[in-house]
Amino acid sequence: MRKATFEDMPLLVEMGKRFMGRAEIPVLPEQDAAEETLRGLIERGVIFMTDVGAIGGAIVNPWYSKTWKIAVTWFWWSDDGNGARLLRAFERWGIENGADQITMTGRRDEMAHRVLSRMGYEATETAYGKVV
């Protein structure tokens, strides 16, 4: 596992396309939009990756606090069983960079739920979506 660099962006986009296809997300990433997001995370956040998995995110302040910091994941997937290892790396990075909380959203996935529960996470809200 390692931190992603700009040279990793094409691989990250391809991994994202595979994940999104399997997760039945109704739109695939547009190359330029995906690269812009990845570039921003590499410059101002973090992306940890393996050959077949990645987690990326940044630290933000919620709208209600200038002092509380949340390390928010923007994506997290793993095809090699290293999901928990990727998340632990993201947690360490968040703590080292002053995060008070780690937050993520995700697809309904029983495996991810088990991993997150074992790691001390609990569901804090439900997100709803509608394709129009």
N, C-alpha and C positions, 0 to 999 in steps of 0.2 A: 504494500500500500504506500502511496506517495501523494504529495500535493500536485494538483494538475498545473500545467503550464499552458501558454498560448498554443504550443505545438500539439497539445492534446485535444484541442477543440473539435477537429473532424471526428475523432474517435468518440468523444463524448456525445456529439450530435447523433452519430450512428447508434450508440447504445441507447440513447433516449428514444430514438425512433422504434427500436425493437421493443423497449419497455412499453411505450405508448400503444403500439400495435397489440401487444398481448393484453394490456389493461383495457382495451377497447375504448380508448380515448378518441373522440370523434374527429380529431384533427391531428395531423402530424406536424412536427416542428418545421418552420420555415428556416432555411439555412442562415439567412442574414439575421433574423430575429434571435435565433438560438445563439449564434455566435456573439451577438451584442450582449445578451444576458450573461453568457459564460465569461466574456471578457470583463464585464463589470464585477462578477464574483471573484475572478482571479485577482483583479486589481484591488477590490475593496472588501472582499469577504474571503471565502475559502472554498475549495473543492478538493476533497480527498477521493482517490480512485484506485481501483485495481484494474486488471485487464477486462473485467466484465461487470463492474459495479462502480457506483459513485454516490457521493453525497455532497451537496453544495448548499451554501447559505451565507447569511450575513447577520450582523448584529444591528438591531434597530431599537429605538425607543418607542414604546406604545404611545398612542395619541394622548394618553392621560398622565404621562410622567416624563420629565426630563432626566430623571436619575435612574429609573429602572431600565435595565438593558435585557433584551431578549435575543438569543441566538436562534434565528428562524431558518429552518431548512426550506429550500426551494425545490429540491428534488432529492430522492433517495431510492436507489434500487441496487440489487445485487443478484447475479445469477450463479454465484459460486459459494453461497453460504456465509459470506463475510459481511452481511448486513449489520450485525451487532458490532463487529470490529470497526466498520466505517462510522457507525453512530458514536461509538466510544471516542474515536479520534475527533469527531465534530464536537462532542461534549468537552473534551480536554481543551480544544481550541477556543470554544466559547468561554470556558472558565478562565483560561489564560488571558483572554481579551475582555474580561470584566462582566461577562453575562451573569445575570441573576436568575435566569430561567432559560430552558431549552424548549422550543415549541416546534411542532411540525403538523402538517396535514397530510393525508394520504388516502389512497383508495381503500375500500373495505377489503381487508385481506387478513385471513385468520392467522397466517404465519407471522405477519408483521405485528398483529395484536399480541400474540404470545411473546414475541421477542421484546416488544415495548413494555408489556406488563412485567416480565421478569427483570427488566432494567429499571423498574420503579416509575414508569410513566403511567398516567391515567388519562382517560378521555376527559377533556375539559369543555368541549363544545361539539356541536354537530354542524357540518356544512351541507347545504343543499344546493343542487345545481339543476339547471334546465337548459337543454339545447333548444334554441328558438330559430 
